[in-house]
Amino acid sequence: MSFDMYCVGVGPQYEGERVRKKQMYLEFGGGKVDKKFELCEVKPPKEVKDGKVTIVGPDIEDMKEGTSNPLGSYLKISGEKLETDLEAVIERRFHDFMNFIQGFLHLNQRYTCWMRLSKKSYEKGLNSFKIIGEILIKLFKAEFSIIEKAEITFYTDEKSVEEPYKHAMDVYEKRDSRMRGMKDEDVDDFYACTLCASFAPKHACAITPNRMSLCGAINWFDARAASKVDPKGPIFQIEKGELKNEKAGEYTGINDMIKNASLGEIDRVFLYSGLENPHTSCGCFEAIAFYIPEVEGYGVVDRNFSGVTVNGLPFSTMANSTGGGNQVSGFNGISIEYMRSPRFFQYDGGWNRFVWLPKQIKERILEYIPEELRDKIATEDDAMDTEALKEFLDKKDHPVKERWEEEEEDEWEDEYAPAETQMPQMQQMQMPQMQQMQMPQGVGNTFMLPMVQLPPVAGGSGGPGFKIILNNVKIHAESVTIKKLKPKKKKKKK
Ligand code: SF4
């Protein structure tokens, strides 16, 4: 397949290419735009005109440079072997195929999609959705040979996007609701997805009935359909293996899969915990569950929430700490659908641990929050800093308070702990820098450094190793360098 006739290059080599704000000609969707979507539906052959690209609203060349615009991308496909189960998986490929276009960036999915066109590619001639549509149709048909006909429509202004957006939201809801009621133990196999590997090489999503993928676009049924069509593709079946810890959702099959995907770096995942061996996060998550150490509870923020959250940080700042394929304790990329799961963070205490949600999310999932907790979980209307949150939770008698009492008891025990439990070496250590450090608010839980062996001090012997446990701290380091200091040579006197 050749793309030589186009003004820009097309291929996986452009995936991962960024279009920063100052390089951007236009933006589509994203946080500044209310309605955006991408949708794929399987239709009878007579309803699909192969190769047709339609633009409803202004085209790229009619748009003002530097603006953010609504965009609905609607792909209709037909083919004898196509099943509706495949729609979600094919639709998810908007992500990589749009990224294949030189100077075109695509992020997220469904109703949170966000695209940018670079000035350079616009100047080269990428000035119409006709070009983008034609390229996409070619890529979809090449990747999925079972697509016999494909047609695409772009809705490019507020008015034209309105109705198809509503339709897309209905379709997403129908897909997601099929999964509800099914449990992890009801199925023999799970699935994994590595579609986001170009942005987060160590990451792979484990997809189970009780834990939908982070992007919220691929559920267990979708993954099963995709792996049937292309078993060696980016979405594949994994054996469940042995259930090692039911409450945590630890399966040996998932551990093996993540070990493989992370090249041995990560070897344990608890599906239902955000603090202990949490699932890794790429960058496509719909929302972030963030730990709030001041109240021992969790908050959630989604992409559509603008401004700062109760811990003083906006979504974008937390997204930087969460994504990249890392296993970050206390910062977890999640889908909104996972909040409807009966296993939602069950290892950490489930909904009894959730203390803050954006109002819009709370309304959306209200029926899945246990009734007795509904008015005990704060929103931006109730608390916008951790002090106000603590007061709110105290007044509402939120179950998380039990943990505060435990904490207070622990502090008492620490203070009066018997002498043999103390660590003489640690007591003698002077750590002035630590005492002076200002920790950012609202990050981290407990981070344990590996055992460190102190080098022998002058005239002494190598002492025993020790552990430093930093509570309520998150440390980020691009790299750690340990250098052996060589003693300076004394200059010879002449
Ligand atoms: S977030 Fe997970 S399921 Fe969704 S595309 Fe990325 S890897 Fe696949």
Residues whose N, C-alpha, C, O or C-beta is under 5 A from the ligand:
A	BS01	SF4	C193 T194 L195 C196 C205 S213 L214 C215 I218 C284
